[in-house]
Amino acid sequence: MAAEFLSDSARRAKEALATVEARPGVSKPDPILIAESVRRNFGGVVAVDVNHLEVQRGSITALIGPNGAGKTTLFNLLTGFDTPNEGKWMFDGRNLEKVVAHRTASMGMVRTFQLTKSLTKMSVIENMKLGATHQVGERWWNGLLPFRWKRQEEVIEKRATSSSSASSSTTCETNMPARCRAGSESSLRCLGRS
């Protein structure tokens, strides 16, 4: 990604990480997520055993591994969809032990699911708007009153449209159904929601 397309947060993360050694488990200058000794067993099988993990605020961090390595289980643990057998983790300085998934999401840490086919009838922009946090219309009584959420939705749509055009070297037709998108723009839809 060219430097001119970096957000202020991404630019700060890049600068902060410039002097950090590139090795697993190293401390970060401003971590938004920290996990310590997180372990999850299913019967006698150890699905997750993470000694130490930090994610720098504003950075994009990948978790890679083969099928069955525990990637999804770790995300489920960190976002409150499952409970570890032991360990602790913090998001933005807040302890997330015993915090349920919808509370974790309201704090700003949201996970997406791998079943993207269920959202293919929606446009790319509609998919991206789903991932915006702290939406006024998320509360059912506000959802009934468009004047309460309409302006915020316009701001979210503008932000999603500008980030999609800045992130893609191709023209992203945001109103086209997501099922029609291919390659990088289909991936953009998934990234926009995360």
Buried (B, 14 or more C-beta within 10 A) or exposed (E): EEEEEBEEEBEBBBEBBEEEEEEEEEEBBEBBBBBBEBBBEEEEEEBBBBEEBBBBBBBEEEEEEEEEEBBBBBBBBBBBBBEBBEBEBBBEEEEBEEBEBEEBBEBEBBBBEEEBEEBBEBBBBBBBBBBBEEBBBBEEEBEEEEEBBEEBBEEBBEEBBEBBBBBBEEEBBBEEBBBEBEEEBBEBBBBBBE
